């Protein structure tokens, strides 16, 4: 029985092998290449025979399909990538969002293109790009660019062009280092125009149907009808009606523009503006339309700081507007006890400005415990103390050597690189102090480096003008200065430079990269190590609501961050603030000693002026709470008066008026 079953299995196996080989045998004369030995006859090993029997249908179909693919034409792979065409032949930065919108309207900008052709044919690839950007044919050739460095950089560098021109295989080469990043196309010889591109009928951009203007009766595209209606003043020739339009626009609560278009027959009563239509006499009796612009300052009392010609006046308008909007908010109370130590007073100030979610434009109430001072002088004293701490440092020793938030020379100050101050959000606190003092006409922080200010208000670090004096660390400064000039470096100098470069992940110095390494080292020393501090400072300024003024009116930045020389108080500045007494002026009553005070540390003049009072004393003095300047009457020579008044002005450590 077993032998019979084995014989039956052998018969079935032979039948399967013959059925498998029968189609291949029939097609053998037609096939030109000789068959593989394994594919003809009975397999040489029983295991191979069993595999052929089980998987013969799948393997046979796959082999047949493989032979057909090899015998057919070569398959061309597609190449899909994101391109962005620029219009400026000297463009070196990635366009921002608004620039990309203008480029797209002109037929440039970003497009995801799919190239189906030879990956080694540069001419075919060139024609493909020209077809995608037709205006590029007028640029006198083009060059391809990519983003320099990291993906967050906005600087572009040219992709080297091969001798035969750009082609797809070269762009896909890993050595080109393009990957999935955007490839920018820049014209070489001529800057292209940004006129809107004509849209073809097959374009999928939604432009809408034409709309008829209700004023002039002409038809305009859906996307342009709104702009046309704002400027159209020609009356319709077919309509016997006219609409009186009242448009009121208010930008940030500071400007109201009233435009009224009206018509009427002679002798009619005064026309009242309404949002309704009414019949009028025939067209030939109507006068031409008239546009009346009413000065917003005359009608509504609002002023627009955006269009004020003087930056000081613009800043004043902005601050008054912000403070008036928050006049009904919760009052902020700042209290300082003169009986406490200097460290405790500093801790009270820092605790006040460390609070989160505070509306810093709300009304401010300052209280000075242990001193009978009243009036505006107390607020000025608070902000003078706060800003002097930012300028000269806090006495609280958070870090070894004292707590100095800004280091360096005058007009070259940069934020401290202390990791403890950074992690404690001290520069957010500094931004709040600076903005809060600016809102209440307090002193400002002067002497910051122009490079830091450039980055603070959105400038690129690579475009900042950095002075060697901006480098605070003298050892690092001297090492970087070794790269200046063209003199040959000694082995010891090279060692110092290389140690500094390697510590900041920069290459070793060579004759070719000497100037480049100098720029990179000073950039990292000044801006690279302080980038997080600048971000915190920007965040603090934004919380005080003064950021719109600084970004929309760049000319007001020197008012917030003046140069150190502009902060020095001179006799001429004092004279401009003095209100001299007149003969018909009534004599003021004597102010008691208990109601007057002398405040220390104040180095900014009051904004409302100083009233002069002649007293019997040896030196000039002041009562800042009451805006009074007390001058002795014993002077007979101007040189003596000038000497004493200068001494009083410059005695900021003991108080204005005390020598």
Secondary structure, DSSP 8 states (H G I E B T S, - for coil): -HHHHHHHHHHHHHHHHHHHHHHHHHTTTT--S---GGGSSS-SSHHHHHHHHHHHHHHHHHHHHHHHHHHS-----EEEEEEEEES-TT--B---HHHHHHHHHTT-EEEEEEEES-TT-HHHHHHHHHHHSGGGGGGSSEEEEEE-SSTT--BEEE----TT---HHHHH-GGG--TTS-EEEEESS-----------TT--------EE-TTT--EE-TTTHHHHHHH-----SS-SEEE-EEEEEESTTS-EEEEEEE---TT-------SSEEE-S-GGGS---EEEE--HHHHT----TTS-SSHHHHHHHHHHHHHHHTTTS--EEEEEETTS-HHHHHHHHHHHHT-SS--TTS-EEEEEETS---SHHHHHHHHHHHHHHHHH-BSS-SSTT-B-SEESSTT-BEE---HHHHHTTHHHHHHHHHHHHHHTT------B-HHHHHHHTT--GGGS---GGG---HHHHHHHHTTSSS----HHHHHHHHHHHHHTT-----SSSHHHHHHHHHHIIIIITTHHHHHHHHHHHHHTT-HHHHHH-GGGHHHHS--GGGG---HHHHHHHEE---TTS-------GGG----SS--S--TT-EEEEEES-SS-EEEGGGTEEEEES---SHHHHHHHHHHHHH-TTT-TT--
